[in-house]
């Protein structure tokens, strides 16, 4: 729901900016860098609450094993901070996007850079893929 609300807000903001008399070339886009492995994300598993049961040897060993496997799985599946930031920098600084706001960018559709398309369409999700409720002006 939060992602849907963010996308709806970005699209509505773009519509209002486009119709404003004094726009000054401001555009609005929604960017989904996907799951990024930040220090905050790493600290979530380390700060889990301990119960008295966690000190029993079998529970303690299982906690260590699953904690290790979970952290390795997160590192393998989540994107780096640099990757997440590159999405934002790509959309914020690309001159071709200054005149075409209202897009959703997500690298699961195509890469943000060097995708084989015009730069303005790298990472841009086609409008036909967007939830219909986000395009409803009512």
C-alpha positions as CSV (number, residue, x, y, z in Angstrom):
1,X,0.0,0.0,0.0
2,X,2.9,2.4,0.8
3,X,4.4,1.8,-2.7
4,X,1.1,2.3,-4.3
5,X,0.5,5.5,-2.4
6,X,4.0,6.8,-3.4
7,X,3.4,6.0,-7.0
8,X,-0.1,7.6,-7.0
9,X,1.3,10.7,-5.3
10,X,4.2,11.1,-7.8
11,X,1.8,10.7,-10.8
12,X,-0.7,13.2,-9.4
13,X,2.1,15.7,-8.5
14,X,3.4,15.4,-12.1
15,X,-0.1,16.0,-13.5
16,X,-0.5,19.2,-11.3
17,X,3.0,20.4,-12.1
18,X,2.4,20.0,-15.8
19,X,-0.9,22.0,-15.6
20,X,0.6,24.7,-13.4
21,X,1.1,28.2,-15.0
22,X,4.5,28.6,-13.5
23,X,6.2,25.2,-13.6
24,X,9.8,26.1,-14.1
25,X,10.5,22.7,-15.6
26,X,10.0,20.7,-12.4
27,X,9.0,17.1,-13.0
28,X,8.0,14.2,-10.7
29,X,9.0,10.6,-11.0
30,X,8.6,7.5,-8.8
31,X,11.7,5.4,-8.3
32,X,11.9,1.9,-6.9
33,X,15.5,0.9,-6.2
34,X,14.1,-2.4,-4.7
35,X,15.6,-4.0,-1.6
36,X,18.9,-2.3,-0.6
37,X,21.2,-3.7,1.9
38,X,21.9,-0.7,4.2
39,X,23.5,-0.6,7.6
40,X,19.9,-0.2,9.0
41,X,18.9,-3.4,7.3
42,X,21.9,-5.3,8.6
43,X,21.2,-4.1,12.2
44,X,17.7,-5.5,12.2
45,X,18.8,-9.1,12.6
46,X,21.5,-8.2,15.2
47,X,19.0,-6.4,17.4
48,X,16.4,-9.2,17.8
49,X,15.2,-9.8,21.3
50,X,16.7,-12.6,23.3
51,X,14.6,-14.9,25.5
52,X,15.7,-17.3,28.2
53,X,15.3,-20.1,25.7
54,X,17.9,-18.6,23.4
55,X,20.6,-19.6,25.9
56,X,19.9,-23.3,25.7
57,X,22.6,-25.0,23.6
58,X,20.4,-26.4,20.7
59,X,18.5,-23.1,20.4
60,X,21.7,-21.1,20.6
61,X,23.3,-23.2,17.9
62,X,20.3,-23.0,15.6
63,X,20.1,-19.2,16.1
64,X,23.8,-18.9,15.1
65,X,23.4,-21.2,12.0
66,X,20.2,-19.5,10.8
67,X,21.5,-16.1,11.6
68,X,24.6,-16.8,9.5
69,X,22.5,-18.2,6.6
70,X,20.0,-15.4,6.8
71,X,22.7,-12.7,6.6
72,X,24.4,-14.4,3.6
73,X,21.0,-14.8,1.9
74,X,20.3,-11.1,2.4
75,X,23.8,-10.2,1.0
76,X,23.1,-12.3,-2.1
77,X,19.6,-11.1,-2.8
78,X,19.6,-7.4,-1.8
79,X,21.1,-4.7,-3.9
80,X,24.1,-2.6,-2.8
81,X,23.7,1.0,-1.6
82,X,25.6,2.2,-4.7
83,X,23.1,0.3,-7.0
84,X,20.1,1.9,-5.2
85,X,21.7,5.3,-5.3
86,X,22.5,5.0,-9.0
87,X,18.8,4.6,-9.7
88,X,18.0,7.9,-8.0
89,X,20.9,9.7,-9.6
90,X,20.0,8.4,-13.1
91,X,16.5,9.7,-12.9
92,X,17.3,13.0,-11.2
93,X,20.1,14.0,-13.5
94,X,19.2,12.7,-17.0
95,X,18.4,15.7,-19.2
96,X,16.0,13.6,-21.3
97,X,13.7,13.2,-18.4
98,X,13.3,16.9,-17.7
99,X,10.4,17.1,-20.1
100,X,8.8,13.7,-19.5
101,X,7.7,13.3,-15.9
102,X,5.3,11.0,-14.3
103,X,7.2,7.8,-14.8
104,X,7.9,4.8,-12.6
105,X,11.5,3.6,-12.7
106,X,12.4,0.1,-11.6
107,X,15.4,-1.9,-12.7
108,X,13.5,-5.2,-12.8
109,X,12.0,-4.0,-16.1
110,X,15.4,-3.0,-17.6
111,X,18.7,-1.7,-16.3
112,X,18.9,2.0,-15.3
113,X,21.9,2.6,-17.6
114,X,23.1,1.0,-20.8
115,X,19.9,-0.9,-21.4
116,X,20.0,-0.7,-25.2
117,X,17.1,1.8,-25.3
118,X,17.0,5.6,-25.4
119,X,18.3,6.8,-22.0
120,X,14.9,8.2,-21.0
121,X,13.4,4.7,-21.2
122,X,16.1,2.8,-19.3
123,X,14.4,1.4,-16.2
124,X,11.1,3.1,-17.1
125,X,8.1,0.8,-16.5
126,X,5.6,1.0,-19.3
127,X,2.4,2.8,-18.4
128,X,0.4,-0.3,-19.3
129,X,2.1,-2.1,-16.4
130,X,1.0,0.4,-13.8
131,X,-2.0,-0.3,-11.6
132,X,-5.0,1.3,-13.1
133,X,-5.9,3.0,-9.8
134,X,-2.8,5.1,-10.1
135,X,-3.9,6.5,-13.5
136,X,-7.4,7.3,-12.4
137,X,-7.7,11.1,-11.9
138,X,-10.9,10.8,-9.9
